[in-house]
Amino acid sequence: MPDAPSPDLSPFDAVVIGAGAAGLFCAGQAGQLGVKVLLVDHAEKVAEKIRISGGGRCNFTNRDLDPRAPHKHFLGDNPHFCRSALARYTPADFLALVQKHGIPFHEKHKGQLFGDESSDDFIRMLLAECEAGGVTHWQPCSVSAIAHDGEGYTLQTSRGAVRTRAVVIATGGLSIPKIGATDFGHRIAQQFGLRVVAPRPALVPLTFDGAAWAPFAQLAGLALPVRIETGTKKERVAFDEDLLFTHRGLSGPAVLQISSYWKEGTPLRIDLAPGQDLAGELLAAKARGSRKLIANELAQWVPSRLADAWVQQDAAWQRPVNEASDKALQQLAARLSAWELVPTGSEGYRKAEVTAGGVDTRELSSQTLEATKQPRLYFIGEVVDVTGWLGGYNFQWAWASGHACAQALAASLVSRENAP
């Protein structure tokens, strides 16, 4: 690593703080456009969140993203804010980069793209892009203070003071503190007078009261397809995904998706047998004279472990189908098709895949990601109040916001004569 320069002799046009997805990509793109970039990160290892993503294979984008209607896949106080960046750097653009580097990939359901081998392939790709852009990379290197004097910024770092014309905050949110997540980006925004939308865990498992959950804790590890929803009227949101029972509550793609929209104290509604007319099926079985236990009959449409646990809630369901009343069968079907329950909370930032909230988008330019009242201070990626669905959308926001910022840095800092 090079020695830290004196503030007066700094060779850097811009300092990017945070070597995660957004920071690495922005630094590499800006460097290749002629910006002299210093990339710093306080963590020991680079891009740990990329490394653990997608089960270690990195769900790097999603083909189904529609930049013309970003509110379909993103949330925040202003979901339309991300439209500009996403329209200018699409999943196809990033996929072309992946193919250029020869990284094998495959598509799973609902447009999700994963690497075939390891997330490390993508980290190496991003580092190679930084190298191609002549990016100087200091890691580990912490930043203790940032000051602006009207002409530029002075950063106090663990490797000395650095003078620069622009600063990019790409430090992410609060999710997964064990790999280095902090509130640094939010604090810098507030230091310079920018509003921050209260952060909260998102894409996170939900938990329930221990005593009330006890009958279902025995189902830990059980997964099944469901339809899950929360909210009412215009705010109603629903997903068709897989649900996973845990010892403390619910997880799986269905719950991770709905958690971003769930509000404390409000119920979830879950159809445990979507597309099935359970009442009709059970009544038809009774009409045929079925002597099977209700749980055994029910196991045709839901997992047998769930059927066995479910019927324990009511003695009227613990008998052969032909001995049950029509009302009991109808009530059982109704409960399974519209299970309503209120989470007591979530597993928090330690298990949240992303952080919702962050730097208020009303404080930023949607074209450049620059703070509107603080020149050449930029915020990109998860630190901004833009949160995507599960399935590669948050990575695409990292790439798109990083690209928009890199373009803006080049336009602002690189003279035409010096441009490559």
Secondary structure, DSSP 8 states (H G I E B T S, - for coil): ------GGG---SEEEE--SHHHHHHHHHHHHTT--EEEE-SSSSS-HHHHHGGGGT-EEEETT--TTSGGGTEESS-GGGGHHHHHHS-HHHHHHHHHHTT--EEE-GGGEEEESS-THHHHHHHHHHHHHTT-EEE-S--EEEEEE-SS-EEEEETTEEEEESEEEE----SS-GGGT--SHHHHHHHHTT--EEEEEEES--EE--HHHHHHHHTTTT-EEEEEEEES-GGG-EEEEEEEEE-SSEEEHHHHHHHHTT--TT--EEEESSTT--HHHHHHHHHHTT--SBHHHHHTTTS-HHHHHHHHTT-GGGSSBGGGS-HHHHHHHHHHHHSEEE---EE--TTT-SEEEEEE-GGGB-TTT-BBTTSTTEEE-GGGBS-EE-TTTHHHHHHHHHHHHHHHHHHHHH--TTT--
